[in-house]
Amino acid sequence: MNWNWLNRNTDQILSWLLAHLWLAALPTLLGLLLALPLGAIAFRYRWSYAALITVAGLLYTIPSIALFVVLPGILGTRILNPLNVVVALTLFTLALLVRVVADALDSVPPPVRQSATAMGYRPIRSLLTVQLPLAIPVIGAGLRVAAVSNVSLVSVAALLGVPQLGQLFLVGFQLDFYTPIIAGIVLCLLVAAVFDTIILVAVRLATPWTRAVSHR
């Protein structure tokens, strides 16, 4: 490691780190918000499950670099606009989480849903106050995968010139210099670890009954 190079470029690296953080975090949150209603629809209306899951699966197979290139023409933005990255990764997150949400809701024991109905809960109220809270651990596990995947995919946008930690890899390859590459890998791993920890803590806080059961 060339520490002198890192010291000289600290400000630039921090700027790329901050850009990487929001470019990975925002699509993860937006994808989750969009996947929750679509997953609920796929769960409640079983005839829609196959169609939604198939479309989501096909969407997830699109190469990220291709989507980054195509989206400016669809959105009317410039190719360097970070909005292209946000939209592309939101679509990937949505594609990944739709099935997760549907299957998480399906994992809620039928007697629990039946009990909520017997207590007079309407479908929406039952979904929001009974089924969705119990599905949080499964959804959280899927969200962890999506978040880490987004941290990795953001780096691909460096090929188009979008500033973030992926620029460190380009600099390293162009200069045949390993320090930027190692720094980029380490920082991406740290960002992924931070995201994973935040999601784990959020799931734990949102499901206090799991701690009560484990302490018995």
N, C-alpha and C positions, 0 to 999 in steps of 0.2 A: 504493500500500500504506500502510495506517495502522499504523505500527510501535508506536504507543502501545497500540492495541487488542490487538495480538499480545502485547506485554509484560504487559499486565494479565491476559491469559487463557492464559498459558503453561502453568500447571499443568493446566488443564482440557484444553488441546490435547494435552499429553503423555499424559494419562489416556486420551483418545480414541485416540491413536496406538498405545498399548500394547494396548488392546482390539482395535483393527483388526488389529494384527499377529497376535495369537493366533487371532482369528476367521477370518483368511484362511489361516494356516499349518496349523492343526490339520486342517481338512477336506481340505487338499491331501495331507497325509500319510495320513490315514485312507482317502481315496479311492484313493490309490495302493496301499495295502496290500490293499484289497478288490478292486481291478481286476486285480492280478497273478494270483491264482488263477482268476478268471473269464475273463481273457484267455487264460490257459493252457488252460483247458477248451475255449474257443471255437476255439483253434488245434488242439488234439489231436483233438477230436471235431468234425469238420467239419459234421456234421448240426446241431450246436448253434450254429454261427457265425451263421447268418442270424437265428435267434430272439433270441440275446443282443444282437446288434448292433441289431436292430430295436427291441427293448425299450429299450435304452440311448439310441437316437436319439429315441424318443418321450419318454423321461424328460427329456432335455435340452431339449425344446421347451416344457416347462411354464414359464410365467412365474415368475420368482423371487419376486415379491411375492405371487403366489397361493400358492406353496408355504409361504412364511413365515406366511401367515394360516391355512392349513389344518393345518399340522403341530401346533400347540398342542392341537387337538382330538384328533389321533391319538396324540400322546405324553402327553397329560394335563398339559402344562406351561402356564404363563402366556405370553401373547403377547410379553411383554418378556424372557422367558428367552433368554439367548444360545444355549442348547442348540438352539433351533429353527433358528438360523442355521447352527450347526455341522452339524446333520443335513442341512439343505437343501443346503448347499454340498458336503457329502460325497457326496450323491447326484448332484449335477451333475458333480463331479470323476470319480466312478465311471463315469457315463454317457459322459464324454468319453474316459476312458482305457482302457476295455475294448477298444475297437477298436484303439487304439494298441498295446496290449500284444500282442493277437493278431497284428496285422500285423507288429509288430517281431519276434516269434518266427518268423513266416513268412518274414521277410527273411534269416534265417540260412541260408546255403547248404546245400542238401541233403547234399552230400558231407561237410560237417562233422558233421551229425547222424548220417549213416551211419558215419562213422569212430568216433564215440562209441559207437554200438551195437556195432560190430565189436570195440571194446576191452573190451566186457563191461559197459558202463554201463547200468544200469536206467533206465527212462523218467524217473523223478523225479530221479535223480542227473544224468542228461544235461541235464534242464531247468535244474536249479539251478546246475550247475558249468560247463556248456558253452553252452547256448542262451541262457539269461537274461543272462549277462555280455556276450555278443556283441550282444544286443538293447538294451543299456543306452543307447547313443547315440540310438536312435529313441525309446525310452521317455522319455528325458530331454527330447527336443524336445517331445513331447506334454505332459510335466509342466510345462514352462515356459509353455505356452499355458494350462494349467489354473490354474497359480498366479497368473498375471497376471489371468485372468478372475475368480478368486475375490477378488482385491484390489478389483476393480471392483464385483462383486456384493454384497460386504459393505456397501457404501455404501447400497444400496437399503433395507437393514434400518432405516436411520435414519427412514424413513417410519413405522415402527411404534414408534419411540422407543428402539430398542436403541442404547446409546451406543457410538460409534466415529466415525471421521473424517467419515462422512456427515452428522453433526450440523452440521459447519461449513457445508455447503451449505444446510441448512435455515435456519441462523441468517442466512446471507447473503441468502437469498431473503426471509425474514421482515422483515429490517431494510432491505432494498434496499441492501445494503452489500457491496462486492466483495471486501474484504480477506479475510473468512472463506472465500469461495469460491475465491479464488486460493490461499490457504494449503492448503485441502483438496485441490485439484488437484495442487499441488506435492508435498505429503506422500504422496498416493496414488501419484504417479509414482515417488517415491523408494522407497516400500515395494515397488512392483513391480520396480524396478531391483535392489533388494537381493535379493529372492527369485530373480530371474532369474540374478543373479551366483552366488548360493549353489548353485543347481542346476547351472549351468555348471561350477563348480569341483568339485562332487561327481561329476559325470559324468566330468570329466577325471581325477580321482583314482581313480575306479573302473575306468578303461580305460587303464592305463599303456601297453598295447601300441600304442595309436593314436599315442602320442607317439614310440615307437620307430620306427614305420613312417614317420612324417613327417620324422624326422631323417635318413633314409637318402638 
